[in-house]
Amino acid sequence: MTGYVSEIFSSFQGEGLYAGRRHVFLRMAGCNLRCGYCDTPGSLERTASCSVQGAAGGEQTVKNPLDVASVVSLLEPLLSAQGVHALAITGGEPLLQSEFIAELLDANEPPVPVLLETNGTYPRRLEAVLPFIDIVSMDLKLPTSSGEPPFWEEHRAFLAATKGKTGKTVYVKVPVDEATSEREVTTAARLVAAHDRSTTVFLQPILSPSAEVQISPTRLARFYDLATAHLDDVRVLPQAHRFLGVR
């Protein structure tokens, strides 16, 4: 089996529960959504080649698609470096290639935990890879900020698919901006709370291409109050890597 990769690199995690930790990123190519705030537009479509960072810091261009053995060999020198906390499989939307990811992780268990970054719209595809995943980072897409239709049922089913799976860490990111509605924030909070109100939820301020925050402090505080009415652990965190000027 082969898969389409957008890029492979090592950097600091900029989002969610492990922000600031060094992760190796396997960014898969292709996405089912076209969110208006997407910061990785180069990963939305499958391309003829991908960018791979070497252990010494240089980069090479590798042809797509790649087989499992090739991806394993490209990841190995980065994963063996000092201080790596996790392998982050992201996109695009990585679950579009769930069978390839499952085969990849089953063939060669990484020496670090595996984090899946997903838009949470493919609950059935999650089931194929979940046995190999330690951490699930799910984006909860709000229509007014993403420009996409609502995915409440998909998000609800996605979280349900993680229920009762021992040893799994699950957290949710909710991108918000000034246009985000209070009703959507409340609906999102209730949806996560129905799954488990102790789930950590990040209100993630959307940034402009120049890393300017697209929501006022007053509105962000209002969203925080709405979310904490239903959830025990709500945090506000923008994409830290954007401010650091790294991937």
VEXDREN-520322 format. One record per residue: residue number from 1; residue in one letter; chain; x, y, z of N, C-alpha, C in turn. Coordinates in nm, 4 decimals. Example, Ala and Ser with C-alpha at 12.3 -4.5 7.8 and 13.67 -1.06 7.14 Angstrom:
    i  aa  ch      n.c1      n.c2      n.c3     ca.c1     ca.c2     ca.c3      c.c1      c.c2      c.c3
    1   A   A    1.3190   -0.5690    0.7800    1.2300   -0.4500    0.7800    1.3200   -0.3300    0.7800
    2   S   A    1.2850   -0.2250    0.7080    1.3670   -0.1060    0.7140    1.2900    0.0030    0.7870
//
This chain:
    i  aa  ch      n.c1      n.c2      n.c3     ca.c1     ca.c2     ca.c3      c.c1      c.c2      c.c3
    1   M   A    0.0838   -0.1198    0.0000    0.0000    0.0000    0.0000    0.0872    0.1247    0.0000
    2   T   A    0.0413    0.2286   -0.0663    0.1159    0.3529   -0.0709    0.0291    0.4681   -0.0201
    3   G   A    0.0970    0.5769    0.0196    0.0261    0.6930    0.0698    0.0881    0.8207    0.0165
    4   Y   A    0.0089    0.9265    0.0183    0.0553    1.0574   -0.0270    0.0883    1.1450    0.0941
    5   V   A    0.2125    1.1911    0.0959    0.2637    1.2716    0.2061    0.2837    1.4144    0.1574
    6   S   A    0.2574    1.5103    0.2449    0.2837    1.6501    0.2137    0.4223    1.6910    0.2616
    7   E   A    0.4550    1.6576    0.3869    0.5877    1.6890    0.4398    0.6153    1.6083    0.5655
    8   I   A    0.7437    1.5915    0.5929    0.7921    1.5266    0.7137    0.8971    1.6186    0.7743
    9   F   A    0.8796    1.6546    0.9017    0.9745    1.7462    0.9641    0.9642    1.7364    1.1156
   10   S   A    1.0619    1.7954    1.1834    1.0634    1.8015    1.3294    1.0511    1.9472    1.3721
   11   S   A    0.9644    1.9738    1.4693    0.9458    2.1109    1.5154    0.8771    2.1079    1.6516
   12   F   A    0.8462    2.2271    1.7034    0.7730    2.2375    1.8286    0.6226    2.2317    1.8015
   13   Q   A    0.5550    2.1506    1.8796    0.4096    2.1460    1.8687    0.3534    2.2822    1.9092
   14   G   A    0.2679    2.3385    1.8255    0.2171    2.4718    1.8519    0.0750    2.4764    1.9021
   15   E   A    0.0075    2.3607    1.9126   -0.1340    2.3595    1.9469   -0.1637    2.2549    2.0535
   16   G   A   -0.2670    2.2815    2.1302   -0.3232    2.1789    2.2158   -0.2439    2.1461    2.3400
   17   L   A   -0.2670    2.0265    2.3905   -0.2200    1.9818    2.5211   -0.0682    1.9740    2.5317
   18   Y   A    0.0003    1.9544    2.4198    0.1454    1.9351    2.4240    0.2206    2.0482    2.3545
   19   A   A    0.1615    2.1661    2.3519    0.2278    2.2823    2.2923    0.3630    2.3045    2.3593
   20   G   A    0.4641    2.3259    2.2772    0.5984    2.3481    2.3276    0.6854    2.2245    2.3295
   21   R   A    0.6260    2.1059    2.3104    0.7055    1.9830    2.3053    0.7557    1.9605    2.1635
   22   R   A    0.8732    1.8975    2.1518    0.9250    1.8678    2.0180    0.8552    1.7438    1.9625
   23   H   A    0.7957    1.7603    1.8463    0.7278    1.6503    1.7787    0.7874    1.6314    1.6396
   24   V   A    0.7798    1.5089    1.5917    0.8072    1.4808    1.4510    0.6727    1.4767    1.3808
   25   F   A    0.6594    1.5567    1.2748    0.5318    1.5695    1.2055    0.5321    1.4907    1.0742
   26   L   A    0.4345    1.4036    1.0613    0.4071    1.3358    0.9355    0.2783    1.3970    0.8828
   27   R   A    0.2938    1.4897    0.7880    0.1771    1.5593    0.7347    0.1311    1.4886    0.6079
   28   M   A    0.0112    1.4304    0.6157   -0.0447    1.3601    0.5020   -0.1112    1.4599    0.4073
   29   A   A   -0.1152    1.4264    0.2791   -0.1700    1.5158    0.1767   -0.3163    1.4827    0.1497
   30   G   A   -0.3953    1.5874    0.1295   -0.5366    1.5715    0.0970   -0.6267    1.6060    0.2142
   31   C   A   -0.7356    1.6787    0.1869   -0.8315    1.7141    0.2911   -0.9708    1.7216    0.2313
   32   N   A   -1.0700    1.6850    0.3111   -1.2095    1.6900    0.2675   -1.2735    1.8257    0.2923
   33   L   A   -1.2037    1.9143    0.3649   -1.2587    2.0456    0.3976   -1.1741    2.1566    0.3351
   34   R   A   -1.2324    2.2760    0.3323   -1.1623    2.3952    0.2846   -1.1925    2.5100    0.3812
   35   C   A   -1.1438    2.4961    0.5037   -1.1690    2.5967    0.6066   -1.1034    2.7290    0.5681
   36   G   A   -1.1750    2.8376    0.5926   -1.1241    2.9682    0.5538   -0.9970    3.0074    0.6251
   37   Y   A   -0.9709    2.9498    0.7424   -0.8529    2.9867    0.8206   -0.7379    2.8858    0.8062
   38   C   A   -0.7472    2.7933    0.7139   -0.6445    2.6896    0.6997   -0.5062    2.7518    0.6851
   39   D   A   -0.4107    2.7043    0.7662   -0.2745    2.7574    0.7610   -0.1777    2.6636    0.6894
   40   T   A   -0.2303    2.5535    0.6342   -0.1451    2.4612    0.5573   -0.2111    2.4304    0.4227
   41   P   A   -0.2343    2.5319    0.3402   -0.3046    2.5095    0.2126   -0.2291    2.4168    0.1188
   42   G   A   -0.0982    2.4052    0.1369   -0.0203    2.3157    0.0522   -0.0495    2.1690    0.0748
   43   S   A   -0.1197    2.1377    0.1841   -0.1510    1.9976    0.2145   -0.2918    1.9577    0.1743
   44   L   A   -0.3664    2.0486    0.1129   -0.5070    2.0208    0.0823   -0.5246    1.9216   -0.0320
   45   E   A   -0.4282    1.9158   -0.1220   -0.4359    1.8254   -0.2368   -0.3151    1.7322   -0.2404
   46   R   A   -0.3344    1.6170   -0.2994   -0.2219    1.5257   -0.3209   -0.1318    1.5808   -0.4315
   47   T   A   -0.0030    1.5737   -0.4084    0.0932    1.6279   -0.5039    0.1927    1.5206   -0.5459
   48   A   A    0.2705    1.5519   -0.6485    0.3629    1.4540   -0.7053    0.4864    1.4321   -0.6195
   49   S   A    0.5092    1.5208   -0.5222    0.6274    1.5071   -0.4371    0.5992    1.5660   -0.3003
   50   C   A    0.6897    1.5408   -0.2064    0.6777    1.5941   -0.0715    0.8136    1.6404   -0.0219
   51   S   A    0.8118    1.7195    0.0835    0.9339    1.7724    0.1429    0.9676    1.6933    0.2685
   52   V   A    1.0935    1.6525    0.2809    1.1363    1.5725    0.3957    1.2598    1.6355    0.4581
   53   Q   A    1.2526    1.6629    0.5871    1.3655    1.7175    0.6613    1.4599    1.6054    0.7011
   54   G   A    1.5888    1.6286    0.6827    1.6879    1.5316    0.7244    1.7269    1.5509    0.8694
   55   A   A    1.7962    1.4530    0.9272    1.8356    1.4598    1.0673    1.9284    1.5779    1.0933
   56   A   A    2.0066    1.6183    0.9931    2.1010    1.7287    1.0090    2.0368    1.8643    0.9809
   57   G   A    1.9098    1.8647    0.9425    1.8381    1.9896    0.9234    1.8099    2.0277    0.7797
   58   G   A    1.8802    1.9679    0.6835    1.8530    1.9971    0.5428    1.7234    1.9323    0.4977
   59   E   A    1.6810    1.9637    0.3750    1.5578    1.9071    0.3225    1.5807    1.8440    0.1864
   60   Q   A    1.5005    1.7427    0.1587    1.5035    1.6786    0.0281    1.3615    1.6669   -0.0246
   61   T   A    1.3498    1.6571   -0.1549    1.2207    1.6362   -0.2187    1.2092    1.4902   -0.2577
   62   V   A    1.0991    1.4282   -0.2182    1.0780    1.2852   -0.2412    0.9492    1.2683   -0.3210
   63   K   A    0.9500    1.1769   -0.4170    0.8328    1.1557   -0.5019    0.7216    1.0822   -0.4273
   64   N   A    0.5998    1.1241   -0.4549    0.4787    1.0552   -0.4087    0.4280    0.9609   -0.5169
   65   P   A    0.3510    0.8562   -0.4807    0.3209    0.8142   -0.3433    0.4362    0.7345   -0.2842
   66   L   A    0.4350    0.7182   -0.1511    0.5399    0.6469   -0.0788    0.4850    0.5180   -0.0199
   67   D   A    0.5668    0.4138   -0.0200    0.5234    0.2918    0.0470    0.5588    0.2995    0.1954
   68   V   A    0.5097    0.2051    0.2728    0.5282    0.2061    0.4182    0.6756    0.2032    0.4554
   69   A   A    0.7535    0.1187    0.3898    0.8954    0.1072    0.4226    0.9685    0.2391    0.4004
   70   S   A    0.9324    0.3100    0.2960    0.9974    0.4383    0.2673    0.9663    0.5412    0.3749
   71   V   A    0.8393    0.5482    0.4182    0.8016    0.6445    0.5218    0.8714    0.6104    0.6534
   72   V   A    0.8777    0.4828    0.6860    0.9462    0.4401    0.8085    1.0920    0.4852    0.8063
   73   S   A    1.1597    0.4658    0.6943    1.3014    0.5024    0.6845    1.3218    0.6532    0.6902
   74   L   A    1.2258    0.7301    0.6397    1.2371    0.8759    0.6443    1.2089    0.9305    0.7841
   75   L   A    1.1215    0.8644    0.8582    1.0889    0.9069    0.9936    1.1964    0.8687    1.0951
   76   E   A    1.2608    0.7570    1.0727    1.3495    0.6987    1.1734    1.4563    0.7935    1.2269
   77   P   A    1.5331    0.8631    1.1418    1.6377    0.9506    1.1972    1.5816    1.0681    1.2772
   78   L   A    1.4635    1.1160    1.2432    1.4031    1.2257    1.3181    1.3487    1.1780    1.4518
   79   L   A    1.2875    1.0600    1.4519    1.2293    1.0063    1.5745    1.3356    0.9655    1.6764
   80   S   A    1.4549    0.9331    1.6300    1.5605    0.8888    1.7209    1.6398    1.0048    1.7798
   81   A   A    1.6094    1.1277    1.7398    1.6804    1.2448    1.7915    1.6427    1.2704    1.9371
   82   Q   A    1.7298    1.3374    2.0068    1.7071    1.3668    2.1483    1.5887    1.4618    2.1669
   83   G   A    1.5101    1.4351    2.2692    1.4047    1.5273    2.3092    1.2737    1.5173    2.2345
   84   V   A    1.2588    1.4188    2.1473    1.1333    1.4042    2.0732    1.0263    1.3452    2.1652
   85   H   A    0.9129    1.4124    2.1738    0.8058    1.3679    2.2620    0.7069    1.2764    2.1926
   86   A   A    0.6757    1.3038    2.0650    0.5714    1.2265    1.9973    0.5855    1.2362    1.8465
   87   L   A    0.5225    1.1418    1.7790    0.5025    1.1478    1.6343    0.3629    1.2015    1.6113
   88   A   A    0.3536    1.3180    1.5464    0.2243    1.3805    1.5191    0.1852    1.3535    1.3744
   89   I   A    0.0774    1.2799    1.3558    0.0266    1.2513    1.2214   -0.0863    1.3498    1.1943
   90   T   A   -0.0656    1.4343    1.0940   -0.1550    1.5453    1.0699   -0.1818    1.5599    0.9211
   91   G   A   -0.2381    1.6723    0.8811   -0.2676    1.6930    0.7399   -0.2790    1.8401    0.7072
   92   G   A   -0.3612    1.8712    0.6074   -0.4653    1.7905    0.5472   -0.5519    1.7185    0.6513
   93   E   A   -0.6167    1.6153    0.6055   -0.6916    1.5273    0.6936   -0.6346    1.3870    0.6821
   94   P   A   -0.5576    1.3436    0.7839   -0.4882    1.2145    0.7737   -0.5807    1.0949    0.7607
   95   L   A   -0.7028    1.1038    0.8140   -0.7910    0.9872    0.8089   -0.8452    0.9585    0.6694
   96   L   A   -0.8223    1.0477    0.5745   -0.8526    1.0135    0.4354   -0.7649    0.8966    0.3899
   97   Q   A   -0.6520    0.8766    0.4564   -0.5609    0.7672    0.4247   -0.5454    0.6761    0.5467
   98   S   A   -0.6582    0.6451    0.6102   -0.6562    0.5683    0.7348   -0.5953    0.4292    0.7184
   99   E   A   -0.6218    0.3640    0.6072   -0.5675    0.2287    0.5882   -0.4156    0.2316    0.5780
  100   F   A   -0.3639    0.3318    0.5093   -0.2180    0.3447    0.4981   -0.1567    0.3734    0.6351
  101   I   A   -0.2171    0.4625    0.7122   -0.1652    0.4961    0.8447   -0.1676    0.3743    0.9364
  102   A   A   -0.2761    0.2982    0.9311   -0.2852    0.1776    1.0134   -0.1759    0.0784    0.9766
  103   E   A   -0.1531    0.0605    0.8481   -0.0477   -0.0316    0.8044    0.0898    0.0200    0.8467
  104   L   A    0.1111    0.1495    0.8343    0.2389    0.2105    0.8725    0.2695    0.1879    1.0203
  105   L   A    0.1733    0.2144    1.1065    0.1950    0.2034    1.2503    0.1984    0.0588    1.2970
  106   D   A    0.1264   -0.0273    1.2282    0.1267   -0.1696    1.2630    0.2587   -0.2345    1.2229
  107   A   A    0.3164   -0.1875    1.1120    0.4405   -0.2473    1.0620    0.5614   -0.2102    1.1454
  108   N   A    0.5587   -0.0907    1.2040    0.6760   -0.0436    1.2778    0.6307    0.0504    1.3893
  109   E   A    0.6220   -0.0016    1.5109    0.5769    0.0800    1.6224    0.6792    0.1893    1.6536
  110   P   A    0.6400    0.3159    1.6483    0.7343    0.4250    1.6766    0.7859    0.4182    1.8200
  111   P   A    0.9052    0.4722    1.8458    0.9631    0.4683    1.9804    0.9045    0.5731    2.0741
  112   V   A    0.8090    0.6521    2.0246    0.7452    0.7581    2.1033    0.5944    0.7478    2.0861
  113   P   A    0.5161    0.8146    2.1712    0.3701    0.8134    2.1530    0.3292    0.8697    2.0175
  114   V   A    0.2132    0.8260    1.9694    0.1607    0.8721    1.8404    0.0402    0.9617    1.8652
  115   L   A    0.0452    1.0821    1.8080   -0.0623    1.1803    1.8201   -0.1296    1.1953    1.6846
  116   L   A   -0.2606    1.1835    1.6820   -0.3381    1.2021    1.5593   -0.4076    1.3369    1.5645
  117   E   A   -0.3792    1.4244    1.4672   -0.4473    1.5536    1.4548   -0.5491    1.5419    1.3416
  118   T   A   -0.6776    1.5621    1.3740   -0.7832    1.5342    1.2778   -0.8962    1.6351    1.2900
  119   N   A   -0.9706    1.6512    1.1810   -1.0857    1.7418    1.1856   -1.2118    1.6751    1.2404
  120   G   A   -1.2007    1.5495    1.2786   -1.3096    1.4838    1.3502   -1.4347    1.4575    1.2697
  121   T   A   -1.4205    1.4387    1.1389   -1.5388    1.4157    1.0548   -1.5453    1.2729    1.0004
  122   Y   A   -1.4506    1.1877    1.0395   -1.4486    1.0501    0.9891   -1.4451    0.9495    1.1045
  123   P   A   -1.5544    0.9364    1.1794   -1.5536    0.8437    1.2933   -1.5271    0.6989    1.2545
  124   R   A   -1.5792    0.6535    1.1406   -1.5571    0.5134    1.1020   -1.4118    0.4881    1.0628
  125   R   A   -1.3505    0.5841    0.9972   -1.2101    0.5682    0.9597   -1.1197    0.5718    1.0833
  126   L   A   -1.1620    0.6423    1.1872   -1.0841    0.6464    1.3103   -1.0662    0.5078    1.3688
  127   E   A   -1.1685    0.4265    1.3592   -1.1649    0.2939    1.4215   -1.0497    0.2089    1.3706
  128   A   A   -1.0093    0.2293    1.2453   -0.9013    0.1491    1.1881   -0.7652    0.1845    1.2465
  129   V   A   -0.7473    0.3096    1.2847   -0.6158    0.3535    1.3321   -0.6075    0.3673    1.4833
  130   L   A   -0.7222    0.3742    1.5511   -0.7231    0.4012    1.6945   -0.6399    0.3034    1.7772
  131   P   A   -0.6332    0.1744    1.7424   -0.5493    0.0843    1.8218   -0.4025    0.1242    1.8251
  132   F   A   -0.3586    0.2030    1.7279   -0.2174    0.2408    1.7190   -0.1916    0.3842    1.7656
  133   I   A   -0.2960    0.4519    1.8111   -0.2866    0.5934    1.8472   -0.2905    0.6094    1.9988
  134   D   A   -0.2045    0.6960    2.0515   -0.2021    0.7242    2.1950   -0.2773    0.8520    2.2294
  135   I   A   -0.2741    0.9498    2.1391   -0.3316    1.0821    2.1656   -0.4175    1.1225    2.0459
  136   V   A   -0.5398    1.1643    2.0720   -0.6281    1.2131    1.9667   -0.6548    1.3617    1.9896
  137   S   A   -0.6163    1.4421    1.8918   -0.6420    1.5860    1.8940   -0.7471    1.6145    1.7871
  138   M   A   -0.8698    1.6452    1.8316   -0.9801    1.6633    1.7383   -1.0186    1.8102    1.7274
  139   D   A   -1.0203    1.8621    1.6058   -1.0760    1.9952    1.5813   -1.2272    1.9844    1.5718
  140   L   A   -1.2947    2.0761    1.6372   -1.4398    2.0828    1.6270   -1.4713    2.2057    1.5422
  141   K   A   -1.5223    2.1809    1.4230   -1.5400    2.2861    1.3233   -1.6733    2.3594    1.3418
  142   L   A   -1.6650    2.4905    1.3586   -1.7847    2.5732    1.3705   -1.8125    2.6413    1.2367
  143   P   A   -1.9339    2.6318    1.1849   -1.9641    2.6832    1.0509   -1.9314    2.8307    1.0296
  144   T   A   -1.9595    2.9161    1.1305   -1.9384    3.0594    1.1081   -1.7915    3.0963    1.0933
  145   S   A   -1.7018    3.0182    1.1521   -1.5597    3.0491    1.1405   -1.4904    2.9676    1.0316
  146   S   A   -1.5360    2.8442    1.0084   -1.4708    2.7593    0.9086   -1.5205    2.7855    0.7669
  147   G   A   -1.6472    2.8302    0.7544   -1.7072    2.8444    0.6223   -1.7590    2.7134    0.5679
  148   E   A   -1.7513    2.6074    0.6478   -1.8002    2.4750    0.6100   -1.9373    2.4505    0.6732
  149   P   A   -2.0114    2.3512    0.6248   -2.1394    2.3174    0.6886   -2.1155    2.2591    0.8277
  150   P   A   -2.2186    2.2501    0.9111   -2.2010    2.1924    1.0444   -2.1723    2.0429    1.0400
  151   F   A   -2.0920    1.9968    1.1351   -2.0574    1.8548    1.1455   -2.0881    1.8033    1.2859
  152   W   A   -2.1966    1.8493    1.3442   -2.2273    1.8106    1.4816   -2.2377    1.6588    1.4974
  153   E   A   -2.3093    1.5932    1.4088   -2.3289    1.4481    1.4221   -2.1986    1.3728    1.4022
  154   E   A   -2.1189    1.4169    1.3055   -1.9887    1.3522    1.2827   -1.8984    1.3692    1.4050
  155   H   A   -1.8947    1.4903    1.4612   -1.8110    1.5142    1.5791   -1.8598    1.4314    1.6982
  156   R   A   -1.9911    1.4223    1.7125   -2.0473    1.3439    1.8228   -2.0105    1.1958    1.8085
  157   A   A   -2.0211    1.1431    1.6875   -1.9863    1.0033    1.6629   -1.8367    0.9801    1.6782
  158   F   A   -1.7585    1.0804    1.6391   -1.6127    1.0685    1.6496   -1.5704    1.0552    1.7958
  159   L   A   -1.6217    1.1429    1.8807   -1.5885    1.1345    2.0222   -1.6391    1.0037    2.0825
  160   A   A   -1.7562    0.9595    2.0396   -1.8114    0.8334    2.0903   -1.7206    0.7158    2.0565
  161   A   A   -1.6535    0.7236    1.9410   -1.5645    0.6149    1.8992   -1.4420    0.6034    1.9894
  162   T   A   -1.4094    0.7104    2.0620   -1.2940    0.7058    2.1529   -1.3334    0.6636    2.2937
  163   K   A   -1.4618    0.6547    2.3193   -1.5118    0.6277    2.4544   -1.4683    0.4889    2.5021
  164   G   A   -1.4200    0.4844    2.6252   -1.3861    0.3569    2.6861   -1.2563    0.2960    2.6382
  165   K   A   -1.1822    0.3665    2.5538   -1.0541    0.3152    2.5058   -0.9459    0.3529    2.6064
  166   T   A   -0.9021    0.2561    2.6849   -0.8058    0.2834    2.7914   -0.6710    0.3263    2.7343
  167   G   A   -0.6054    0.4131    2.8064   -0.4724    0.4579    2.7665   -0.4705    0.5628    2.6580
  168   K   A   -0.5873    0.6126    2.6177   -0.5942    0.7143    2.5124   -0.6174    0.8524    2.5744
  169   T   A   -0.5425    0.9501    2.5291   -0.5651    1.0886    2.5676   -0.6403    1.1574    2.4548
  170   V   A   -0.7510    1.2203    2.4873   -0.8339    1.2875    2.3865   -0.8559    1.4322    2.4293
  171   Y   A   -0.8290    1.5261    2.3403   -0.8637    1.6659    2.3662   -0.9197    1.7281    2.2397
  172   V   A   -0.9865    1.8410    2.2573   -1.0607    1.9049    2.1484   -1.0146    2.0495    2.1324
  173   K   A   -0.9963    2.0920    2.0072   -0.9640    2.2313    1.9752   -1.0824    2.2921    1.8996
  174   V   A   -1.1215    2.4123    1.9397   -1.2337    2.4817    1.8761   -1.1834    2.6160    1.8236
  175   P   A   -1.1510    2.6262    1.6955   -1.1070    2.7547    1.6400   -1.2204    2.8572    1.6434
  176   V   A   -1.1894    2.9775    1.6910   -1.2907    3.0829    1.7035   -1.2352    3.2154    1.6543
  177   D   A   -1.3252    3.2996    1.6033   -1.2892    3.4360    1.5662   -1.4055    3.5284    1.5997
  178   E   A   -1.3967    3.6533    1.5594   -1.4986    3.7512    1.5950   -1.6354    3.7144    1.5366
  179   A   A   -1.6356    3.6416    1.4244   -1.7614    3.6054    1.3592   -1.8274    3.4824    1.4208
  180   T   A   -1.7555    3.4105    1.5056   -1.8109    3.2909    1.5684   -1.9318    3.3277    1.6544
  181   S   A   -2.0371    3.2485    1.6458   -2.1581    3.2789    1.7206   -2.1552    3.2155    1.8597
  182   E   A   -2.2205    3.2810    1.9540   -2.2302    3.2280    2.0893   -2.3058    3.0952    2.0905
  183   R   A   -2.4072    3.0847    2.0069   -2.4843    2.9602    2.0013   -2.3947    2.8428    1.9623
  184   E   A   -2.3056    2.8641    1.8649   -2.2169    2.7554    1.8224   -2.1206    2.7152    1.9329
  185   V   A   -2.0673    2.8105    2.0060   -1.9761    2.7785    2.1162   -2.0497    2.6975    2.2226
  186   T   A   -2.1720    2.7379    2.2539   -2.2508    2.6644    2.3525   -2.2837    2.5238    2.3029
  187   T   A   -2.3210    2.5118    2.1765   -2.3514    2.3799    2.1196   -2.2281    2.2905    2.1234
  188   A   A   -2.1121    2.3464    2.0898   -1.9875    2.2697    2.0926   -1.9542    2.2235    2.2338
  189   A   A   -1.9697    2.3116    2.3300   -1.9401    2.2763    2.4691   -2.0330    2.1666    2.5188
  190   R   A   -2.1605    2.1782    2.4857   -2.2561    2.0753    2.5275   -2.2274    1.9418    2.4607
  191   L   A   -2.1865    1.9461    2.3346   -2.1546    1.8232    2.2622   -2.0390    1.7492    2.3294
  192   V   A   -1.9333    1.8237    2.3625   -1.8178    1.7597    2.4276   -1.8553    1.7131    2.5682
  193   A   A   -1.9325    1.7943    2.6400   -1.9717    1.7584    2.7761   -2.0565    1.6312    2.7791
  194   A   A   -2.1392    1.6111    2.6763   -2.2204    1.4896    2.6689   -2.1324    1.3659    2.6547
  195   H   A   -2.0147    1.3851    2.5952   -1.9178    1.2757    2.5852   -1.8460    1.2582    2.7184
  196   D   A   -1.7851    1.3674    2.7676   -1.7122    1.3658    2.8948   -1.6780    1.5101    2.9294
  197   R   A   -1.7418    1.5650    3.0317   -1.7215    1.7069    3.0624   -1.5801    1.7377    3.1138
  198   S   A   -1.5021    1.6336    3.1464   -1.3647    1.6558    3.1901   -1.2664    1.6640    3.0734
  199   T   A   -1.3147    1.6418    2.9499   -1.2285    1.6531    2.8318   -1.1713    1.7941    2.8226
  200   T   A   -1.0412    1.8044    2.7999   -0.9784    1.9358    2.7835   -1.0184    1.9937    2.6488
  201   V   A   -1.0693    2.1165    2.6527   -1.1124    2.1862    2.5314   -1.0332    2.3161    2.5186
  202   F   A   -0.9729    2.3355    2.4027   -0.8979    2.4569    2.3744   -0.9793    2.5477    2.2837
  203   L   A   -1.0081    2.6678    2.3304   -1.0593    2.7716    2.2426   -0.9373    2.8310    2.1719
  204   Q   A   -0.9305    2.8101    2.0422   -0.8112    2.8473    1.9657   -0.8404    2.9712    1.8805
  205   P   A   -0.7910    3.0887    1.9230   -0.8140    3.2093    1.8435   -0.7555    3.1947    1.7034
  206   I   A   -0.8366    3.2211    1.6033   -0.7903    3.2137    1.4646   -0.6960    3.3295    1.4372
  207   L   A   -0.5899    3.3013    1.3629   -0.4898    3.4015    1.3294   -0.4968    3.4355    1.1813
  208   S   A   -0.4632    3.5585    1.1485   -0.4507    3.5993    1.0088   -0.3224    3.5417    0.9515
  209   P   A   -0.2995    3.5512    0.8198   -0.1736    3.5035    0.7612   -0.0497    3.5662    0.8245
  210   S   A   -0.0647    3.6895    0.8797    0.0479    3.7561    0.9452    0.0463    3.7346    1.0968
  211   A   A   -0.0299    3.6351    1.1425   -0.0366    3.5951    1.2838   -0.0995    3.6999    1.3736
  212   E   A   -0.1974    3.7736    1.3217   -0.2737    3.8664    1.4035   -0.4003    3.7968    1.4531
  213   V   A   -0.4289    3.8101    1.5817   -0.5449    3.7446    1.6421   -0.6743    3.8045    1.5872
  214   Q   A   -0.7650    3.7172    1.5437   -0.8872    3.7599    1.4773   -1.0097    3.7585    1.5691
  215   I   A   -0.9882    3.7855    1.6971   -1.0989    3.7924    1.7923   -1.0592    3.8866    1.9043
  216   S   A   -1.1548    3.9629    1.9540   -1.1258    4.0582    2.0610   -1.1165    3.9862    2.1955
  217   P   A   -1.0400    4.0422    2.2905   -1.0324    3.9823    2.4235   -1.1689    3.9698    2.4905
  218   T   A   -1.2554    4.0685    2.4681   -1.3887    4.0655    2.5293   -1.4710    3.9483    2.4787
  219   R   A   -1.4697    3.9270    2.3483   -1.5488    3.8171    2.2915   -1.4882    3.6821    2.3298
  220   L   A   -1.3566    3.6752    2.3339   -1.2909    3.5513    2.3742   -1.3266    3.5158    2.5187
  221   A   A   -1.3297    3.6176    2.6059   -1.3679    3.5939    2.7450   -1.5133    3.5462    2.7550
  222   R   A   -1.5995    3.6008    2.6709   -1.7391    3.5577    2.6682   -1.7502    3.4107    2.6267
  223   F   A   -1.6749    3.3720    2.5258   -1.6765    3.2326    2.4814   -1.6243    3.1399    2.5912
  224   Y   A   -1.5227    3.1857    2.6619   -1.4677    3.1060    2.7725   -1.5752    3.0830    2.8786
  225   D   A   -1.6484    3.1884    2.9134   -1.7543    3.1752    3.0142   -1.8639    3.0791    2.9668
  226   L   A   -1.9010    3.0884    2.8393   -2.0028    2.9986    2.7850   -1.9576    2.8536    2.7906
  227   A   A   -1.8320    2.8292    2.7558   -1.7802    2.6919    2.7528   -1.7645    2.6343    2.8931
  228   T   A   -1.7164    2.7155    2.9877   -1.6942    2.6641    3.1234   -1.8247    2.6394    3.1991
  229   A   A   -1.9355    2.6859    3.1447   -2.0641    2.6524    3.2050   -2.0968    2.5045    3.1875
  230   H   A   -2.0297    2.4390    3.0941   -2.0586    2.2985    3.0635   -1.9370    2.2063    3.0786
  231   L   A   -1.8174    2.2636    3.0793   -1.6943    2.1842    3.0773   -1.6040    2.2188    3.1951
  232   D   A   -1.5283    2.1194    3.2412   -1.4423    2.1396    3.3577   -1.3046    2.1961    3.3238
  233   D   A   -1.2584    2.1768    3.2007   -1.1212    2.2159    3.1659   -1.1187    2.2855    3.0306
  234   V   A   -1.1384    2.4161    3.0312   -1.1350    2.4973    2.9096   -1.0123    2.5865    2.9146
  235   R   A   -0.9395    2.5927    2.8043   -0.8185    2.6746    2.7981   -0.8190    2.7567    2.6694
  236   V   A   -0.7535    2.8714    2.6738   -0.7382    2.9571    2.5566   -0.5935    2.9488    2.5110
  237   L   A   -0.5735    2.9093    2.3851   -0.4376    2.8951    2.3340   -0.4358    2.9143    2.1827
  238   P   A   -0.3666    3.0170    2.1338   -0.3512    3.0323    1.9887   -0.2431    2.9381    1.9372
  239   Q   A   -0.2193    2.9400    1.8084   -0.1151    2.8555    1.7492    0.0221    2.9152    1.7809
  240   A   A    0.0888    2.8591    1.8810    0.2149    2.9158    1.9289    0.3243    2.9139    1.8233
  241   H   A    0.3241    2.8131    1.7365    0.4310    2.8040    1.6369    0.4264    2.9191    1.5370
  242   R   A    0.3070    2.9758    1.5171    0.2947    3.0894    1.4267    0.3693    3.2114    1.4804
  243   F   A    0.3656    3.2291    1.6116    0.4369    3.3416    1.6737    0.5877    3.3164    1.6788
  244   L   A    0.6254    3.1896    1.6862    0.7685    3.1551    1.6887    0.8322    3.1582    1.5502
  245   G   A    0.7488    3.1594    1.4476    0.8012    3.1594    1.3119    0.8560    3.0257    1.2679
  246   V   A    0.7984    2.9152    1.3245    0.8400    2.7807    1.2840    0.7206    2.7089    1.2263
  247   R   A    0.7436    2.5920    1.1658    0.6351    2.5151    1.1091    0.5388    2.4694    1.2180
//
